[in-house]
Amino acid sequence: MDRNTFAALYIAGDLSRSEFDSIRAFSDVESILRTRPDFISPAKHQKLVSRYQEAVQQLDNNCQFITLLDDDYPPLLRAITSAPPVLFFKGDISLLNNLPAISVVGSRKADAYGRNTARSFSRRLAEAGLLIVSGLAMGIDSEAHRGAIEAGGKTIAVMGCGVDRAYPASNLKLYQEIAEKGCLLSEFPSGTGPARHHFPRRNRIIAGLSRAVLVIQATIDSGSLITARFAAEYGRDVYAIPGDIIRRNAAGPNWLLKNGAKVVTEIDDVLEEFPEVISSSKALDDDLDSVALKILADGPLDFSQLLVLSGLSREELFVELTNLQLVGKVRESSGIWQKC
């Protein structure tokens, strides 16, 4: 069976991987459409028959895809039992096999600290040579992608709709940047709109593509914890950044930490698990040019004092201090900042 037929059957019938493993034994599609195989339900077979020709036409309309039949299907994703038989993409699909990947996920309703942390971490990880995988949602996902792009690194967005749709619409510019500088990926064919049940389903792909998942801010019932659960089931590492015990957005990471996730408080906590990339201290220290760090060389100060002396806005200073914390250059205690 050729890859186009394989993909058309997938689009038409939305078959599972186990059903596809069985269907590959058939030499021609006509026999499948003519007589229902025992392993396909009557409802699915009827759907397959009615939609097959439409699916063939859809694939002919310049649809880029990769299948389990292809040698360059991502090996980490192929290893999971629920690997999607077909992946549709827009952008540079070779990224899936050329860079070590980490997924960075978290709340859509992240606060300023969470958003800045996601962006800073992802920027540093991308600078060190990691591929950043996330889901293009608002909040943590969006900032993870932005951080990677700012670093001149690479990022993959796994979508809960077709790759021809910018969702959410407010992320149109980010969607376009990822298509140009990274890769948009989905198991749903072009023309498929977003649906609530698509997003938990796509989370297994986010986990399956990566060697590890980093969770930054999430409620206890967040989809990010679904991604972390998938990662653990697949034998991948789970990392979490601890948070304030009274905040709902910290409940998810804190629960993960109580149940065996690795504590991450600085960038090298992640990079030490990726020995093939250079450490952040070697990669980043030479390029570190920080107003706040120069000021703190003269002694500890609180945030208000740093704000006056640096000439930065509150948000600029917050981001700079967060970056310095991530690479172990400064620390904060009781509101006082100082060099390490």
C-alpha positions as CSV (number, residue, x, y, z in Angstrom):
1,M,0.0,0.0,0.0
2,D,1.5,3.4,-1.0
3,R,1.7,6.3,1.4
4,N,-1.0,8.4,-0.4
5,T,-3.6,5.6,-0.1
6,F,-2.5,5.1,3.5
7,A,-3.0,8.8,4.3
8,A,-6.4,8.9,2.4
9,L,-7.7,6.0,4.5
10,Y,-6.6,7.8,7.6
11,I,-8.4,11.1,6.7
12,A,-11.5,9.2,5.6
13,G,-11.9,6.9,8.5
14,D,-10.0,8.4,11.5
15,L,-8.7,4.9,12.2
16,S,-6.5,4.1,15.2
17,R,-2.9,2.9,14.9
18,S,-3.8,-0.7,15.7
19,E,-6.5,-0.6,12.9
20,F,-3.9,0.8,10.5
21,D,-1.4,-1.9,11.5
22,S,-4.0,-4.4,10.4
23,I,-5.1,-2.6,7.3
24,R,-1.5,-2.5,5.9
25,A,-1.8,-6.2,5.2
26,F,-4.3,-5.5,2.4
27,S,-2.8,-5.1,-1.0
28,D,-5.4,-2.7,-2.5
29,V,-7.9,-0.2,-1.2
30,E,-10.8,-1.5,-3.2
31,S,-11.0,-4.7,-1.2
32,I,-11.1,-2.7,2.0
33,L,-13.9,-0.4,0.7
34,R,-15.8,-3.3,-0.9
35,T,-15.8,-5.6,2.1
36,R,-15.6,-4.5,5.7
37,P,-12.7,-6.1,7.6
38,D,-13.6,-7.6,10.9
39,F,-11.4,-5.2,12.9
40,I,-13.2,-2.1,11.6
41,S,-16.6,-1.3,13.1
42,P,-19.6,-0.9,10.7
43,A,-19.9,2.8,11.5
44,K,-16.2,3.4,10.8
45,H,-16.4,1.4,7.6
46,Q,-19.4,3.4,6.3
47,K,-17.5,6.6,7.1
48,L,-14.4,5.3,5.2
49,V,-16.4,4.4,2.1
50,S,-18.3,7.7,2.0
51,R,-15.3,9.9,2.5
52,Y,-12.4,8.1,0.7
53,Q,-12.6,9.9,-2.6
54,E,-12.9,13.3,-0.9
55,A,-9.8,12.4,1.1
56,V,-7.9,11.6,-2.0
57,Q,-8.8,14.9,-3.5
58,Q,-7.8,16.7,-0.3
59,L,-4.3,15.1,-0.4
60,D,-3.9,16.2,-4.1
61,N,-4.4,19.8,-3.1
62,N,-0.9,20.4,-2.0
63,C,-1.2,18.9,1.4
64,Q,2.1,18.1,3.1
65,F,2.2,15.1,5.3
66,I,4.3,12.3,6.7
67,T,3.2,8.8,7.5
68,L,4.2,5.8,9.6
69,L,5.4,4.2,6.4
70,D,8.0,6.9,5.9
71,D,11.6,6.4,7.2
72,D,11.7,10.0,8.5
73,Y,8.7,9.7,10.7
74,P,9.9,10.9,14.1
75,P,11.4,7.9,15.9
76,L,10.4,9.0,19.4
77,L,6.8,9.5,18.3
78,R,6.8,6.2,16.4
79,A,7.8,4.4,19.7
80,I,4.4,5.2,21.4
81,T,1.5,2.8,20.9
82,S,-0.9,5.7,20.0
83,A,1.3,7.3,17.4
84,P,-0.8,9.1,14.7
85,P,-0.5,7.2,11.4
86,V,-0.4,10.5,9.5
87,L,1.0,13.9,10.5
88,F,0.2,17.0,8.5
89,F,2.7,19.8,8.6
90,K,3.6,23.3,7.4
91,G,7.2,24.4,7.7
92,D,10.5,22.5,8.2
93,I,9.6,18.8,9.0
94,S,13.3,17.9,9.2
95,L,13.5,19.5,12.7
96,L,11.7,16.5,14.1
97,N,14.8,14.3,13.5
98,N,17.6,16.8,13.7
99,L,17.4,18.3,17.2
100,P,16.9,17.0,20.7
101,A,13.4,18.2,21.8
102,I,11.8,19.3,25.0
103,S,8.1,20.2,25.4
104,V,7.3,23.4,27.4
105,V,3.7,23.6,28.5
106,G,1.5,25.3,31.0
107,S,-1.6,27.4,31.7
108,R,-3.4,29.5,29.2
109,K,-4.1,31.9,32.0
110,A,-0.5,32.3,33.2
111,D,0.4,35.4,35.2
112,A,3.3,37.7,34.2
113,Y,5.8,35.7,36.2
114,G,4.8,32.4,34.5
115,R,4.8,34.0,31.0
116,N,8.2,35.6,31.5
117,T,9.6,32.4,33.0
118,A,8.4,30.3,30.0
119,R,9.8,32.8,27.5
120,S,13.2,33.1,29.3
121,F,13.6,29.4,29.8
122,S,12.7,28.6,26.2
123,R,15.0,31.2,24.9
124,R,17.9,29.8,26.9
125,L,17.1,26.2,26.0
126,A,16.9,27.1,22.3
127,E,20.2,29.0,22.5
128,A,21.7,25.9,23.9
129,G,20.5,23.8,21.0
130,L,17.2,22.3,22.1
131,L,14.0,22.2,19.9
132,I,11.1,23.7,21.8
133,V,7.8,21.9,21.4
134,S,4.5,23.3,22.5
135,G,0.8,23.7,21.6
136,L,0.4,27.3,20.3
137,A,-2.2,28.1,23.0
138,M,-2.3,31.4,24.8
139,G,-0.2,31.8,27.9
140,I,2.7,29.5,28.5
141,D,2.6,27.8,25.1
142,S,2.8,31.1,23.2
143,E,5.7,32.4,25.3
144,A,7.6,29.1,24.9
145,H,7.4,29.5,21.1
146,R,8.3,33.2,21.3
147,G,11.3,32.5,23.4
148,A,12.7,30.0,21.0
149,I,12.2,32.3,18.0
150,E,13.8,35.2,19.9
151,A,16.9,33.0,20.4
152,G,17.1,32.2,16.7
153,G,16.3,28.7,17.7
154,K,13.7,26.2,16.4
155,T,10.2,25.4,17.6
156,I,7.3,23.1,16.7
157,A,3.6,23.9,17.4
158,V,1.4,20.8,17.7
159,M,-2.1,22.0,16.8
160,G,-5.6,20.9,17.7
161,C,-6.9,21.8,14.3
162,G,-5.6,21.7,10.7
163,V,-2.3,23.4,10.0
164,D,-4.0,25.8,7.6
165,R,-5.8,27.5,10.6
166,A,-4.3,30.0,12.9
167,Y,-5.8,29.2,16.3
168,P,-6.3,31.1,18.4
169,A,-6.7,33.9,15.9
170,S,-4.9,36.3,18.2
171,N,-1.8,34.2,17.6
172,L,-1.8,34.8,13.8
173,K,1.6,36.5,13.8
174,L,3.2,33.8,15.9
175,Y,1.6,31.1,13.7
176,Q,3.2,32.8,10.6
177,E,6.6,33.0,12.3
178,I,6.5,29.3,13.3
179,A,5.5,28.3,9.8
180,E,8.5,30.3,8.5
181,K,11.1,29.5,11.2
182,G,9.9,26.2,12.6
183,C,7.1,23.8,11.9
184,L,3.3,23.6,12.5
185,L,2.2,20.0,13.0
186,S,-1.2,18.3,13.4
187,E,-2.8,14.9,13.1
188,F,-5.9,16.7,11.7
189,P,-6.1,17.4,8.0
190,S,-6.4,20.9,6.5
191,G,-9.8,22.3,6.9
192,T,-10.4,20.8,10.3
193,G,-11.5,23.4,12.9
194,P,-10.6,23.4,16.6
195,A,-12.8,21.3,18.9
196,R,-12.6,20.8,22.6
197,H,-11.8,17.1,22.4
198,H,-8.9,17.7,19.9
199,F,-6.7,19.3,22.5
200,P,-6.3,16.5,25.1
201,R,-5.8,14.2,22.1
202,R,-3.0,16.4,20.6
203,N,-1.2,16.4,24.0
204,R,0.0,12.9,23.5
205,I,1.9,14.1,20.4
206,I,3.5,16.9,22.3
207,A,4.7,14.4,24.9
208,G,5.6,11.8,22.3
209,L,7.9,14.1,20.2
210,S,10.1,15.0,23.2
211,R,12.5,13.5,25.5
212,A,11.1,15.5,28.4
213,V,8.2,17.8,29.4
214,L,8.6,20.9,31.4
215,V,5.5,22.2,33.2
216,I,5.3,25.9,34.1
217,Q,2.2,27.0,35.9
218,A,-0.9,24.8,35.6
219,T,-4.0,24.1,37.6
220,I,-4.5,20.6,39.0
221,D,-7.1,19.8,36.2
222,S,-5.0,21.4,33.4
223,G,-4.3,19.8,30.0
224,S,-0.7,20.3,30.8
225,L,-0.9,17.6,33.5
226,I,-2.4,15.3,30.8
227,T,0.7,16.0,28.7
228,A,2.9,15.2,31.8
229,R,1.0,11.9,32.4
230,F,1.5,10.9,28.8
231,A,5.2,11.7,29.1
232,A,5.5,9.5,32.2
233,E,3.6,6.7,30.4
234,Y,6.0,6.9,27.5
235,G,9.1,6.7,29.8
236,R,10.0,10.4,29.2
237,D,11.2,12.8,31.9
238,V,8.9,15.2,33.6
239,Y,10.2,18.5,35.0
240,A,8.2,21.2,36.9
241,I,9.0,24.6,38.2
242,P,7.6,25.0,41.7
243,G,5.2,27.8,42.6
244,D,3.5,29.6,45.4
245,I,1.4,27.1,47.3
246,I,-1.6,29.5,47.6
247,R,-1.9,30.0,43.8
248,R,-4.1,27.8,41.6
249,N,-1.7,28.0,38.8
250,A,1.0,26.4,41.0
251,A,-1.1,23.4,42.1
252,G,-0.3,21.4,39.0
253,P,3.5,21.7,39.0
254,N,3.6,21.3,42.8
255,W,1.5,18.1,42.5
256,L,3.9,16.8,39.9
257,L,6.9,17.5,42.1
258,K,5.3,15.6,45.0
259,N,4.8,12.7,42.6
260,G,8.3,12.3,41.3
261,A,8.9,15.1,38.8
262,K,12.3,16.8,38.7
263,V,12.5,20.2,40.4
264,V,13.7,22.9,38.0
265,T,14.8,26.2,39.3
266,E,17.5,27.1,36.9
267,I,18.4,26.3,33.3
268,D,21.1,23.8,34.0
269,D,18.6,21.6,35.9
270,V,17.3,20.9,32.4
271,L,20.5,21.0,30.4
272,E,22.3,18.5,32.6
273,E,19.8,15.9,31.2
274,F,20.8,16.7,27.7
275,P,24.6,16.0,27.6
276,E,24.8,16.5,23.9
277,V,24.2,20.2,24.2
278,I,26.6,22.6,25.8
279,S,25.9,23.9,29.3
280,S,24.2,27.2,29.7
281,S,27.1,28.6,31.8
282,K,29.5,28.1,28.8
283,A,27.0,29.0,26.1
284,L,25.6,32.1,27.6
285,D,28.0,33.8,30.1
286,D,30.3,35.3,27.4
287,D,27.3,37.1,25.9
288,L,25.7,38.2,29.1
289,D,25.4,42.0,29.1
290,S,23.1,43.0,31.9
291,V,22.5,46.4,33.4
292,A,21.1,44.9,36.6
293,L,24.1,42.6,37.0
294,K,26.5,45.5,36.7
295,I,24.6,47.5,39.4
296,L,24.4,44.5,41.8
297,A,28.2,44.2,41.5
298,D,28.3,47.1,44.0
299,G,26.1,45.3,46.5
300,P,22.6,44.0,47.3
301,L,19.5,46.1,46.4
302,D,15.8,45.8,46.5
303,F,13.6,45.9,43.3
304,S,12.7,49.6,43.7
305,Q,16.3,50.7,44.0
306,L,17.3,48.6,41.0
307,L,14.4,50.2,39.1
308,V,15.7,53.7,39.7
309,L,19.4,52.9,39.0
310,S,18.8,50.8,35.9
311,G,16.5,53.1,34.0
312,L,14.5,50.1,32.9
313,S,10.7,49.7,33.0
314,R,9.3,47.4,35.7
315,E,8.6,44.7,33.1
316,E,12.0,45.0,31.5
317,L,13.7,44.8,34.9
318,F,11.5,41.8,35.9
319,V,12.5,39.9,32.8
320,E,16.2,40.7,33.2
321,L,16.2,39.5,36.8
322,T,14.3,36.4,35.8
323,N,16.9,35.7,33.1
324,L,19.8,36.2,35.5
325,Q,18.1,33.9,38.0
326,L,17.7,31.2,35.4
327,V,21.5,31.1,34.7
328,G,22.4,31.3,38.4
329,K,23.8,34.8,38.3
330,V,21.6,36.4,40.9
331,R,19.4,35.4,43.8
332,E,16.6,37.0,45.7
333,S,15.8,36.7,49.4
334,S,13.1,38.7,51.3
335,G,12.9,41.2,48.4
336,I,16.6,41.8,48.3
337,W,18.5,41.0,45.1
338,Q,22.2,40.1,45.0
339,K,24.9,38.5,42.9
340,C,25.6,34.9,43.4
